[in-house]
């Protein structure tokens, strides 16, 4: 029987050992624009049923998970101390 998988840094793949204080756990939550849509007079004159059917056709073929991923994502990163120091200063920069 194998033991638990080793914990690795998400950037450099260094082995991380819990309890040593040598890594960070970074939790990222991304939410699609939560601002309610604005509607024009023209929008309100449209056939609502036809618009809903158009949206359903557009979503046909994507899974429930794919639809959810377009609205909400959550990610956990494990970063060694060295990678965290670089990442926290510019999280959008590629490794």
C-alpha positions as CSV (number, residue, x, y, z in Angstrom):
1,X,0.0,0.0,0.0
2,X,1.4,3.4,-1.0
3,X,1.5,6.3,1.4
4,X,-0.1,9.7,0.6
5,X,1.2,11.6,-2.4
6,X,3.9,14.0,-1.7
7,X,3.0,17.7,-1.5
8,X,4.7,19.7,-4.2
9,X,5.2,23.4,-4.9
10,X,2.8,24.4,-7.7
11,X,5.6,26.4,-9.4
12,X,8.9,24.6,-9.0
13,X,7.7,21.1,-7.9
14,X,9.9,21.2,-4.8
15,X,8.8,18.7,-2.1
16,X,6.9,20.4,0.7
17,X,6.8,19.0,4.2
18,X,3.8,20.0,6.4
19,X,4.7,21.3,9.8
20,X,8.1,22.8,8.8
21,X,6.7,26.3,7.9
22,X,8.4,26.1,4.5
23,X,5.4,26.8,2.3
24,X,2.2,28.8,1.8
25,X,-1.3,27.7,0.9
26,X,-2.8,30.2,-1.5
27,X,-6.6,30.0,-2.2
28,X,-7.9,31.8,-5.3
29,X,-11.5,32.4,-5.9
30,X,-12.6,33.8,-9.3
31,X,-16.2,35.0,-9.9
32,X,-17.6,36.2,-13.2
33,X,-18.7,39.8,-13.3
34,X,-21.4,40.0,-10.6
35,X,-22.8,43.3,-11.8
36,X,-26.4,42.9,-12.9
37,X,-26.8,43.4,-16.6
38,X,-28.3,46.7,-17.9
39,X,-31.2,46.6,-20.3
40,X,-32.2,49.1,-23.0
41,X,-35.8,49.7,-24.1
42,X,-34.9,47.7,-27.3
43,X,-33.8,44.8,-25.1
44,X,-37.1,44.9,-23.3
45,X,-39.1,44.7,-26.5
46,X,-37.4,41.5,-27.6
47,X,-39.2,38.1,-27.5
48,X,-38.1,36.7,-24.2
49,X,-38.9,33.1,-25.1
50,X,-36.9,33.3,-28.3
51,X,-34.0,34.9,-26.4
52,X,-34.0,32.1,-23.8
53,X,-34.2,29.4,-26.6
54,X,-31.2,31.1,-28.3
55,X,-29.2,31.0,-25.1
56,X,-30.1,27.3,-24.5
57,X,-29.0,26.5,-28.1
58,X,-25.7,28.3,-27.4
59,X,-25.1,26.2,-24.3
60,X,-26.0,22.9,-25.9
61,X,-23.0,20.6,-25.9
62,X,-21.3,22.0,-22.8
63,X,-21.3,20.1,-19.6
64,X,-22.7,21.3,-16.3
65,X,-19.1,21.7,-15.0
66,X,-18.1,23.7,-18.1
67,X,-21.0,26.0,-17.6
68,X,-20.2,26.4,-13.9
69,X,-16.5,27.1,-14.7
70,X,-17.6,30.1,-16.8
71,X,-19.1,31.6,-13.6
72,X,-17.0,30.4,-10.7
73,X,-13.6,28.8,-10.1
74,X,-11.7,28.0,-7.0
75,X,-8.1,27.0,-7.0
76,X,-5.6,26.1,-4.2
77,X,-1.9,26.5,-4.8
78,X,0.9,25.3,-2.6
79,X,4.0,27.5,-2.9
80,X,7.4,27.0,-1.3
81,X,8.7,30.1,0.5
82,X,11.0,31.1,-2.4
83,X,8.2,30.8,-5.1
84,X,5.7,32.6,-2.8
85,X,8.0,35.6,-2.4
86,X,8.3,35.9,-6.2
87,X,4.6,35.2,-6.9
88,X,3.1,37.5,-4.3
89,X,4.9,40.5,-5.8
90,X,3.4,39.9,-9.3
91,X,0.8,37.0,-9.3
92,X,0.0,37.5,-13.0
93,X,3.5,37.0,-14.2
94,X,4.2,33.5,-15.6
95,X,6.8,31.4,-13.8
